[in-house]
Every structure is written in C-alpha cells, then in structure tokens.
Amino acid sequence: MSRLLSPLPGCWRQIGVEGDRSCAELSRVIQCRNCQVFSDEAAHLFERPAPPDYLASWTRTLRENVSLRRLAGRSNRVFAGICLFLGELTLAVSLRGLLGLGPPQAQRVRWVAISVPSGRWVFDIDELIGVVRYRETVCSGAPAAGRTSVVT
C-alpha cells in the first residue's frame, strides 16, 4: 500500500495529548499540533489523491441543485433570494417579476448567471437558445425615445 493511502500513525492518539502523554517531544512542543510529525501527517492527508468518483459525484450534486434560498422578509417578486454559484453567494432575481409577467411557461425553471462590472447575478429563464458575446464598446445608452425627463 502506498504511503499516501496508508492509515495515519496517529501517535497523538497513543502517546500524545489524546493518549497517555508519554511522548518525549510533548514537553518541548506542548501540544501535538505544534509537532513536526503531526504537520507531516496533515500534509500527507491533504496531498492524497481524490477518490475515483469524487469529481463526478460533486458534478452531479452541483448540477442537480441551484441551492436557491429565499430570505425571510427580504425576498419578493423581483428579488428571489440568494444562491451559491461557483463558491460565492450570488443575488438571484426574477425577470418575470421585474417585467410583471405571469407564471413560468416551462415546467422547470432554469437559472442563468451573468457577470457584470458590478458583480455576478443569477436570474430565471424559461429557455435558452444561445449565447452571443459582444464588446462593451459597441453598446450605447438607451434611445432618446425611451428616456424620460423631469420638468420642474
């Protein structure tokens, strides 16, 4: 059996602070966590190879659940809540609620994430036909007919 897959000796459990405290190094290091043997074993634990199905298992878990959580007293028809996306808490909004549309047409609501200079947002969609990338320099402001002005 390779060193990375062998069980840890766990001397801290027998002669260390969790054992009978007979370790000669204990008087110098005071706590097993300060000992080089403990540090080496921790490094081996974190450097071991992942189990064969590790990535596939997490891929299934993350694909199945968006983990959308409503916030009590804060969620409404536009602000759906927060979700975990790529390890970050991300705001989720409902475009249907923002635009005043009815219930979703699709049986299952899908969520799309976008990244903008102000941060990352997640919103609901019925379907996605394709993704088109464009440069920000080709975008312009809203047309003059769509702008409102206040006269005082």
C-alpha positions in Angstrom: 0.0 0.0 0.0 1.4 3.4 -0.9 2.3 6.0 1.7 -0.5 8.3 0.6 -3.2 5.6 1.0 -1.9 4.0 4.2 -3.6 4.9 7.5 -2.1 7.7 9.6 0.0 6.5 12.6 -1.9 8.9 14.9 0.9 8.9 17.6 -1.0 11.8 19.2 -3.8 9.3 20.0 -1.5 6.9 21.8 1.4 8.9 23.3 0.3 12.5 22.7 -2.3 14.8 24.2 -5.2 12.4 23.4 -3.2 9.4 24.7 -1.1 8.7 27.8 1.1 11.8 27.3 4.3 9.8 27.3 5.8 11.4 24.2 9.3 12.8 24.7 8.6 15.7 22.3 5.5 16.8 24.2 7.4 18.7 26.9 9.1 20.7 24.1 6.1 21.3 21.8 3.4 21.4 24.5 0.6 20.4 22.0 0.7 17.8 19.3 -0.4 20.3 16.7 3.0 22.0 17.1 4.9 18.8 16.4 6.6 18.1 13.0 5.1 14.6 12.9 1.6 16.0 13.2 2.3 18.6 10.5 3.8 16.0 8.1 0.8 13.7 8.5 -1.6 16.6 7.9 0.3 17.5 4.7 0.0 13.8 3.5 -3.7 13.8 4.3 -4.3 16.9 2.1 -2.0 15.8 -0.7 -3.5 12.3 -1.2 -5.3 11.7 -4.4 -9.1 12.2 -4.6 -11.3 9.1 -4.7 -12.1 7.9 -8.3 -15.7 9.1 -8.3 -15.1 12.4 -6.4 -15.4 14.9 -9.3 -18.3 13.0 -10.9 -20.2 13.0 -7.5 -19.7 16.7 -7.0 -20.6 17.5 -10.6 -23.9 15.6 -10.1 -24.6 17.3 -6.8 -24.0 20.8 -8.1 -25.8 20.2 -11.4 -29.0 19.0 -9.6 -29.3 21.8 -7.1 -29.1 25.5 -7.6 -29.5 25.9 -3.8 -31.8 29.0 -4.1 -32.6 30.3 -0.6 -35.3 32.8 0.0 -34.5 35.4 2.6 -37.3 36.0 5.2 -38.7 39.5 5.0 -36.4 40.4 2.0 -37.5 38.1 -0.9 -40.3 39.4 -3.1 -41.5 39.0 -6.7 -38.3 40.6 -8.1 -35.6 39.5 -5.5 -35.8 35.7 -5.5 -33.1 35.2 -2.9 -29.5 34.1 -2.9 -27.8 31.0 -4.3 -24.3 29.5 -4.2 -22.7 29.9 -7.6 -19.0 28.9 -8.1 -18.4 29.1 -4.3 -19.9 32.6 -3.9 -23.2 33.8 -2.6 -24.9 35.4 -5.5 -28.1 37.5 -5.7 -30.9 35.9 -7.7 -33.6 38.0 -9.3 -36.7 37.1 -11.2 -37.1 38.8 -14.5 -40.7 37.6 -14.7 -41.4 39.5 -11.5 -39.5 42.6 -12.7 -41.4 42.7 -16.0 -44.7 41.8 -14.5 -45.1 38.5 -16.4 -47.2 35.6 -15.3 -46.0 32.2 -14.1 -43.3 30.4 -16.0 -44.2 28.7 -19.2 -41.7 25.9 -18.8 -42.3 23.0 -16.4 -38.9 23.6 -14.9 -37.4 27.0 -14.3 -33.7 27.3 -15.3 -31.2 29.7 -13.8 -28.6 31.7 -15.7 -25.6 33.5 -14.2 -24.1 36.6 -15.7 -21.0 38.6 -14.7 -21.1 42.4 -15.0 -18.7 45.0 -13.6 -20.9 45.4 -10.5 -20.8 41.7 -9.7 -22.4 38.4 -10.6 -26.2 37.9 -10.9 -28.4 34.9 -11.3 -31.9 35.1 -13.0 -34.6 32.7 -14.0 -35.4 31.8 -17.7 -37.9 29.6 -19.5 -35.4 28.5 -22.2 -32.0 29.4 -23.6 -31.5 29.4 -27.3 -27.9 30.5 -27.5 -25.2 32.8 -26.1 -23.8 35.7 -28.0 -20.7 37.6 -26.8 -20.3 41.3 -27.7 -17.9 44.1 -26.8 -19.0 46.7 -24.3 -17.7 49.4 -26.7 -20.5 48.6 -29.2 -23.2 49.2 -26.6 -24.7 52.6 -26.3 -27.2 54.2 -23.9 -31.0 53.8 -24.2 -32.5 55.6 -27.2 -33.8 59.1 -26.7 -37.4 58.0 -27.1 -37.1 55.6 -24.1 -35.6 58.2 -21.8 -37.8 60.3 -19.5 -37.1 63.7 -18.3 -38.4 65.6 -15.4 -39.7 69.1 -15.9 -39.9 71.3 -12.9 
